[in-house]
Amino acid sequence: MKWKIVENYEELSAEAARLVAMQVKKKPDSVLGLATGSTPVGMYKELARMYRVENLDFSRITTFNLDEYVGLSVDHPQSYHVFMQEHFFRHVNLLPEHTHIPSGDASDLATECTRYEQAIKAAGGIDVQILGIGGNGHIGFNEPGSAADSRTRVVQLAQRTIEDNARFFSSIEEVPTAAVSMGIQTILEARKIVLLASGESKAEAVHRMLEGEPTAEVPASLLQQHPDVVVIMDRSAASRLSAECKETEHARL
Ligand SMILES: O=P(O)(O)OC[C@H]1O[C@](O)(CO)[C@@H](O)[C@@H]1O
């Protein structure tokens, strides 16, 4: 894995957007894997600026989101469908039929998961997958204990994730307890992975991801087996890395 430590959230967002923009220019019909959560919001804002000001063209880009809450309709204010519209899709020239997010309110969720996997394959697989990281080391909604060979499926959310995400709902009781999520294997099949981590609350997970043994207990550590992962983190997220790890950052990128 390669990593880069930047000063703050603004720099993290700019660096992430720069990597995505490079991909979009290099391959205008790229397939991007997208993430929700607060971390990538700044990256989406910067990409929207690049579209407006620099004519970065998304018209041939296809996107697949990592996950969606079970039970929320596509127009629920806390659904990831609405999140993506608000933070990214409506600000750029992505075609609606090119954007994909699993349906968390499908009547048959198992069929929905299979359909989603097939859609990713039919699109030719994911070129660049953007990831955040949970405070417990989850990626997508693959909570600790998720199998390395897991694919898109219904997952139960860990108590910590429910607590972490309660800030987006009016009460913790409203946070869904399950989600449809791409699996670890689905994520590992992306040709390139860019993981973003910001803030002290991610420091322990980042340390275990980069410096711990790969283990299903820290799903992000399973990324160590992927040949092309870039981690972009700010100083607070990097605060628990060993001195050696911090010093080698540039050599490793
Ligand atoms: O960026 P945040 O809001 O800290 O969320 C981190 C992670 O949590 C999730 O939003 C799910 O809880 C992931 O999709 C994301 O990667």
The ligand as an SDF file (V2000), in Angstrom:
LIG
                    3D

 16 16  0  0  0  0  0  0  0  0999 V2000
  -16.6220    9.4970    6.4050 O   0  0  0  0  0  0  0  0  0  0  0  0
  -17.3450    9.1030    7.6340 P   0  0  0  0  0  0  0  0  0  0  0  0
  -18.6330    9.8520    7.7940 O   0  0  0  0  0  0  0  0  0  0  0  0
  -16.4970    9.1440    8.8310 O   0  0  0  0  0  0  0  0  0  0  0  0
  -17.7670    7.5990    7.4080 O   0  0  0  0  0  0  0  0  0  0  0  0
  -16.8160    6.6040    7.2720 C   0  0  0  0  0  0  0  0  0  0  0  0
  -17.3980    5.3520    6.7300 C   0  0  0  0  0  0  0  0  0  0  0  0
  -18.6440    5.1120    7.2740 O   0  0  0  0  0  0  0  0  0  0  0  0
  -19.6000    4.8740    6.2740 C   0  0  0  0  0  0  0  0  0  0  0  0
  -20.2560    6.0750    5.9570 O   0  0  0  0  0  0  0  0  0  0  0  0
  -20.5600    3.8790    6.7360 C   0  0  0  0  0  0  0  0  0  0  0  0
  -20.7960    4.0860    8.0810 O   0  0  0  0  0  0  0  0  0  0  0  0
  -18.7810    4.4180    5.1290 C   0  0  0  0  0  0  0  0  0  0  0  0
  -19.4740    4.4270    3.9320 O   0  0  0  0  0  0  0  0  0  0  0  0
  -17.6450    5.3540    5.2520 C   0  0  0  0  0  0  0  0  0  0  0  0
  -16.5640    4.9030    4.5700 O   0  0  0  0  0  0  0  0  0  0  0  0
  1  2  2  0
  2  3  1  0
  2  4  1  0
  2  5  1  0
  5  6  1  0
  6  7  1  0
  7  8  1  0
  7 15  1  0
  8  9  1  0
  9 10  1  0
  9 11  1  0
  9 13  1  0
 11 12  1  0
 13 14  1  0
 13 15  1  0
 15 16  1  0
M  END
$$$$
